[in-house]
Amino acid sequence: MRGVSPVLALAVLLAGQVSGLTTTPAPDAATTTPTTPASSVTPADLCPSTLCGHPSAEPLTPEVRELRGTTCNLEVGLVEAIAPNKSTNPPHVQRVESLVSEEVFRGLFPSASPAYTYPHFLKAVGLFPAFCKSEAACGRSLVALFAHFQQESSGLALLEAAVPGDHCNASLAFPCTIGQQYHGRGALMLTGNSNYGALSLALFGDRAVLLDQPDLVTKPLLSFVAGLWFFVTPQHLKPSMLQVMDGTWAPNADDEAANLVAGFGLTTLIISGEAECGPAVSRIASFTRSAFYTTFGSILGVDTSGSVEDLTCSDSTVFSPTGSAAAAAAFWDPANSCRLGATPGPFSPRAVPATP
């Protein structure tokens, strides 16, 4: 797959799960850039001053370049080659394997659907090199991900929400397809047309793929990929769940005034918002998530005691438009001469090549 853009390459990898998806031949090898060996691949290699390792003439801000490092995809050939206990697995995948073997994974999620396999989980992890990029941050990030798997999909038992629904919100960027429903699907129960459209754009370079076929998120590999994508991708006004776990997000004064402090509790606010967080709501769900976090941490030998972080979000309020996570203009705005702006849209230089 050398020379294929990350978006096209991933489309090829997932093409067997997507009806009607077509791909184009790879560019001539003479015009391509050599692939970085798996043993030395890092987000910095994939995302220096280019678009996920590919040349880009776009006028990108330093903030967008930094954010890109959390969402770039590993080359598809390296992802396809990932398998349990292989010495050629990328370093970040090997870090995950050192913490949780296939046997332990099955023990953590004994009621998991057959679609959620350990090999597929490793491939999904492999796709995002920012996850577990450092040994110091890997344990807590992995345990946080597992805690939300437990809460969202009942320990990977569910491929989609027990109660379906449209979950369609007005969006010019990611319009709903008539007759489709965007209820929770996958390991983290991806919900809403905006999330389906953004994921589709990041994976396939086409927002319509998952807007037209949202059921695809229940497919074995996509169900994990959707969860990892949400975990590593910053949301509107919010940092990513990964950023608040690995120490790459720093709150500003407005964040601190809202009691937004990096740690597991903040990941709950990112995924659930006011439904579970703040002083005026029931704290049961938030405390349940934190209990899963500490339990999994104990099993995997990771310190999740709360000594270095807040475990719940009971005192937090929503992210502010003046918070640090909202500072970066990260979307091309067609209504403003295609300049970078903060309003979410389908043209995000974080994930795929935009054409302003």
RAJO-V165990 format. One line per field, one symbol per residue. ss: DSSP state (H for helix, E for strand, L for the rest). phi: phi as a letter, one per 30 degrees, with the letter a starting at -180 (. if undefined). burial: # if it has 16 or more other C-alpha atoms within 10 Angstrom, else .. A space follows every 50 residues. Layout:
ss: ???
phi: ???
burial: ???
//
This chain:
ss: LLLLLHHHHHHHHHHHHLLLLLLLLLLLHHHLLLLLLHHHLLHHHHLLLL ELLELLLLLLLHHHHHHHHHHLLLLHHHHHLLLLLLLLLLHHHHHHHHHL LHHHHHHHLLLLLLLLLHHHHHHHHHHLLLLLLLHHHHHHHHHHHHHHHH HHLLLLLLLELLLLLLLLLLLLLLLLLLLLLLLLELLLLELLHHHHHHHH HHHHLLLHHHHHLHHHHHLHHHHHHHHHHHHHLLLLLLLLHHHHHHLLLL LLHHHHHLLLLLLHHHHHHHHHHHHLLLLLLLLHHHHHHHHHHHHHHHHH LLLLLLLLLLLLLLLLLLLLLLLHHHLLLLEEEHHHLLEEELLLLLLLLL LLLLLL
phi: .ejddedddddddcedcbdidcbcdddeedccceddeedbdbedddbdcb chicebcddcdedddddedcbdcdedddddddaeiddceeedddddddcb ddddedddbdcddedccdeddddddedcdddhdbddcdedddddeddded ddchiidccaddcdadhcceaddbddceicbcddbidchebjdddddddd dddcibddedddbddddddeddddedddeddccdceicddddddccidcb dcdddddchcbekeeddddddciddbbjdccdcddddddddddddddddc icdbdjdcadcbbdcccddcdcdddcdddbbdcddbhhddbcdeadccdd cbdcbd
burial: ############.##.#.......................####.##### ####.....#...#############.##..###....#########.## .#..#..##..#..####.##############....############# ###########......#.....####..##################### ##############################################..## #...#..##############.##.###....#.###.#########..# .###.....#####.####...####.######......###.####### ####..
//
